[in-house]
Amino acid sequence: MNFHKLPQIYDIIKDLLKNGVGCDEIRGRLESLRSAEEQAKEFPEWAIALCYPFAAMTSAIIFFHGTWRDALMSGALGFIPGLLRLVANKFETLWVRNIIPGIVFTKTNNLEISVDV
């Protein structure tokens, strides 16, 4: 989550509603906010992916009163979504352009539409 952008978005909304700033300027400010976010990531992707096993390990101990063996198993299983995140971010164009439209197309072709008159 990007809560550090909330004050900036609040200022943009306030300018839009109270000060009557035009939509073109607002759109430009939102685009610059989005591009600034893409340029300055807080943490690298690999660091975020390494947090998954750590979160799984601590959750096993804290919430389920697990042993260290449970924590190690949870950490090993938590490594899987972290790895999937790295792969998905590396090959984003593959799944956004090919896989998601294929899933949507398959789901919509299997629908049967009936009209009762």
Residue pairs with C-beta under 8 A, 6 or more apart in sequence:
2 37
5 33
5 37
8 33
9 33
12 26
12 29
12 30
12 33
15 21
15 26
16 23
16 26
45 85
45 86
45 89
46 86
48 82
48 85
49 82
49 83
49 85
49 86
50 82
51 82
52 78
52 79
52 81
52 82
52 85
53 74
53 75
53 76
53 78
53 79
53 82
54 75
54 78
55 78
56 74
56 75
56 77
56 78
57 71
57 72
57 74
57 75
57 78
58 71
59 74
60 66
60 70
60 71
60 73
60 74
60 75
61 68
61 70
61 71
64 70
66 74
88 95
